[in-house]
Amino acid sequence: EIGRLLAACAPHRRDTLETALVTGLRARELRSLAVANLNTERCGLTLEAAWTKNRVAGFQPLPSGLMARLRDHAESGVALAVYLANYRGVWPQPGIPAQPLLYVPTHTARDLDYDLHAAGIPKQTPEGKVDFHACRVAYINLVIESGATVRETQTLARHLTPTITMNTYGRTRAHALAETVEGIAETIGGTAKCVTGVSEASLEPETESATACDPSDCASA
């Protein structure tokens, strides 16, 4: 679905959505990004305390492929051109940098609804409503499913406590639960292989005590 959504977007909206999906940045944070926040040396985004939700400066890594596209996007000046077209040349606007990195509309849900429709993705699902904040939820769960530790996930999500990360944002997938149960069934069913270094003979039931015991010293069963 994410692939279909990105394919259905206009190029400037694709860059915004993809950045949201691989950083977890909120709409206001994405709107506050300037071209100067693109750190090519460290391959990521520098975040300023003035506009992050937790009021803490930081750094958010980016995948190299997106980094290259954002660099080209910044050099093209597309984001500024779209803003100027939408605000009819009245510039600058409050809350938007003079040289914006991305175009983020005031009503993110409206543009996302258009792209969801174009991609054939329902807005309402059994798991909830697909809105722009769902990009952040998806990002955090993709980080969890990648095998990251709780601390790593918390850091990438920029949460003060892991409780928010895991209890508020963490989700479960039905197929993952089913696969876990199947794995348990294989283990207790005897189909799992022995741990390296443990011989099959060691798994046989013991027939006698390893230490001789005087019958008079042994407690009765």
C-alpha positions as CSV (number, residue, x, y, z in Angstrom):
1,E,0.0,0.0,0.0
2,I,2.8,2.4,0.8
3,G,4.4,1.7,-2.6
4,R,1.0,2.3,-4.3
5,L,0.5,5.5,-2.4
6,L,3.9,6.9,-3.3
7,A,3.5,5.9,-6.9
8,A,0.1,7.8,-7.1
9,C,1.5,11.1,-5.7
10,A,2.7,14.1,-7.5
11,P,6.5,14.3,-7.3
12,H,6.6,17.1,-4.7
13,R,4.0,15.3,-2.5
14,R,5.9,12.0,-2.8
15,D,9.0,13.5,-1.4
16,T,7.1,14.8,1.6
17,L,5.3,11.6,2.2
18,E,8.4,9.5,1.8
19,T,10.3,11.7,4.2
20,A,7.5,11.4,6.8
21,L,7.5,7.6,6.4
22,V,11.2,7.2,6.9
23,T,11.7,9.7,9.7
24,G,8.4,9.8,11.6
25,L,8.5,13.6,11.6
26,R,5.2,15.3,12.2
27,A,3.6,17.6,9.7
28,R,4.6,20.8,11.5
29,E,8.2,19.6,11.8
30,L,8.3,18.7,8.1
31,R,6.9,22.2,7.3
32,S,9.6,23.8,9.4
33,L,12.5,22.1,7.5
34,A,14.7,24.5,5.5
35,V,17.2,23.5,2.8
36,A,19.9,24.3,5.4
37,N,18.6,21.4,7.6
38,L,19.6,18.8,5.0
39,N,23.0,17.5,6.3
40,T,24.7,15.7,3.4
41,E,27.8,14.9,5.4
42,R,25.9,13.0,8.1
43,C,23.2,11.8,5.7
44,G,20.2,13.1,7.6
45,L,18.2,16.1,8.9
46,T,19.3,18.5,11.6
47,L,16.3,19.3,13.9
48,E,16.0,22.6,15.7
49,A,14.6,22.9,19.2
50,A,12.5,25.9,18.1
51,W,10.1,23.8,16.1
52,T,10.4,20.2,17.3
53,K,7.5,19.0,19.5
54,N,9.7,18.0,22.4
55,R,11.7,21.3,22.1
56,V,15.0,19.4,21.8
57,A,17.5,19.8,18.9
58,G,18.5,16.5,17.3
59,F,19.4,14.7,14.2
60,Q,17.3,12.3,12.1
61,P,19.1,9.9,9.8
62,L,17.9,9.4,6.2
63,P,18.4,6.4,3.8
64,S,21.0,7.3,1.2
65,G,18.6,7.0,-1.7
66,L,16.2,9.5,-0.3
67,M,19.0,11.8,0.7
68,A,20.1,12.0,-2.9
69,R,16.6,12.8,-4.1
70,L,16.1,15.4,-1.4
71,R,19.3,17.1,-2.4
72,D,18.1,17.3,-6.0
73,H,14.7,18.4,-4.8
74,A,16.3,21.2,-2.8
75,E,18.4,22.4,-5.7
76,S,15.4,22.5,-8.0
77,G,13.5,24.9,-5.7
78,V,10.2,23.0,-6.3
79,A,9.0,23.4,-2.7
80,L,9.3,27.2,-2.8
81,A,7.7,27.4,-6.2
82,V,4.6,25.4,-5.0
83,Y,4.3,27.6,-1.9
84,L,4.5,30.7,-4.0
85,A,1.8,29.4,-6.4
86,N,-0.5,28.5,-3.5
87,Y,0.0,31.8,-1.6
88,R,-0.1,33.8,-4.8
89,G,3.4,35.2,-4.3
90,V,2.7,36.5,-0.8
91,W,6.0,35.5,0.9
92,P,7.3,34.7,3.4
93,Q,4.6,33.0,5.4
94,P,4.6,32.4,9.2
95,G,6.0,29.0,10.3
96,I,7.5,28.3,6.8
97,P,11.3,28.9,6.2
98,A,12.3,31.3,3.5
99,Q,14.0,28.4,1.7
100,P,11.7,25.4,2.5
101,L,13.0,21.9,1.9
102,L,9.5,20.4,1.4
103,Y,6.1,21.6,0.5
104,V,3.7,20.6,3.3
105,P,0.1,22.0,2.9
106,T,-1.8,23.5,5.7
107,H,-4.5,20.8,5.3
108,T,-2.4,17.6,5.0
109,A,-5.4,15.4,5.3
110,R,-7.1,16.9,2.2
111,D,-4.1,16.1,0.0
112,L,-3.6,12.7,1.5
113,D,-7.2,11.8,0.9
114,Y,-6.7,12.7,-2.8
115,D,-3.7,10.5,-3.0
116,L,-5.3,7.6,-1.1
117,H,-8.2,7.7,-3.6
118,A,-5.8,7.7,-6.6
119,A,-4.0,4.7,-5.1
120,G,-7.2,2.8,-4.3
121,I,-6.5,2.7,-0.6
122,P,-9.4,3.0,1.8
123,K,-9.2,5.8,4.3
124,Q,-11.1,3.8,7.0
125,T,-9.7,0.4,7.9
126,P,-10.4,-2.1,10.7
127,E,-7.2,-0.8,12.4
128,G,-8.3,2.8,12.3
129,K,-8.3,5.9,10.1
130,V,-5.5,6.7,7.6
131,D,-4.5,10.3,8.2
132,F,-1.1,12.1,7.9
133,H,-0.2,11.1,11.5
134,A,-0.5,7.4,10.3
135,C,2.9,8.0,8.5
136,R,4.5,8.5,11.9
137,V,2.7,5.4,13.4
138,A,3.8,3.3,10.4
139,Y,7.4,4.5,10.7
140,I,7.7,3.6,14.4
141,N,6.2,0.1,13.8
142,L,8.5,-0.5,10.8
143,V,11.5,0.4,13.1
144,I,10.2,-2.1,15.7
145,E,9.7,-4.8,13.2
146,S,13.2,-4.2,11.8
147,G,14.6,-5.7,15.0
148,A,15.7,-2.4,16.6
149,T,16.0,-2.4,20.4
150,V,13.5,-0.5,22.5
151,R,16.1,2.1,23.2
152,E,16.9,2.5,19.5
153,T,13.2,2.7,18.6
154,Q,12.6,5.3,21.3
155,T,15.6,7.4,20.1
156,L,14.4,7.3,16.5
157,A,10.9,8.2,17.5
158,R,12.2,11.0,19.7
159,H,10.1,10.1,22.7
160,L,11.0,10.9,26.3
161,T,10.0,7.5,27.5
162,P,9.8,4.0,25.9
163,T,6.3,3.7,27.3
164,I,5.0,6.2,24.8
165,T,6.9,4.4,22.0
166,M,5.7,0.9,22.7
167,N,2.3,1.4,24.4
168,T,0.9,4.3,22.4
169,Y,2.5,3.7,19.0
170,G,3.3,0.0,19.0
171,R,0.9,-2.2,17.1
172,T,0.6,-5.9,16.5
173,R,0.0,-7.7,13.2
174,A,-2.2,-10.7,13.0
175,H,0.1,-12.6,10.6
176,A,3.1,-12.0,12.9
177,L,1.2,-13.4,15.9
178,A,0.2,-16.4,13.9
179,E,3.8,-17.0,12.8
180,T,4.9,-16.8,16.4
181,V,2.4,-19.4,17.5
182,E,3.4,-21.7,14.6
183,G,7.0,-21.4,15.8
184,I,6.1,-22.4,19.3
185,A,4.2,-25.4,18.0
186,E,7.2,-26.5,16.0
187,T,9.4,-26.2,19.1
188,I,7.2,-28.2,21.5
189,G,6.4,-30.7,18.7
190,G,10.0,-31.8,18.6
191,T,10.7,-30.6,15.1
192,A,13.1,-27.9,16.2
193,K,16.8,-28.7,15.9
194,C,19.1,-29.0,18.9
195,V,21.0,-26.0,20.1
196,T,24.6,-26.1,18.8
197,G,26.8,-27.9,21.2
198,V,24.0,-29.9,22.8
199,S,24.1,-33.6,21.8
200,E,21.0,-35.7,21.2
201,A,22.2,-38.1,23.9
202,S,22.0,-35.3,26.5
203,L,18.2,-35.0,25.8
204,E,17.6,-38.7,26.8
205,P,15.9,-39.2,30.2
206,E,18.4,-40.0,33.0
207,T,18.2,-43.6,34.2
208,E,20.3,-43.1,37.3
209,S,21.7,-40.4,39.5
210,A,25.1,-39.0,38.5
211,T,26.3,-39.3,42.2
212,A,26.1,-42.5,44.1
213,C,23.8,-42.3,47.1
214,D,23.7,-44.4,50.2
215,P,20.1,-45.7,50.6
216,S,20.1,-44.7,54.3
217,D,21.0,-41.0,53.4
218,C,18.4,-40.6,50.6
219,A,15.0,-39.2,51.5
220,S,12.1,-41.3,50.4
221,A,9.9,-40.0,47.6
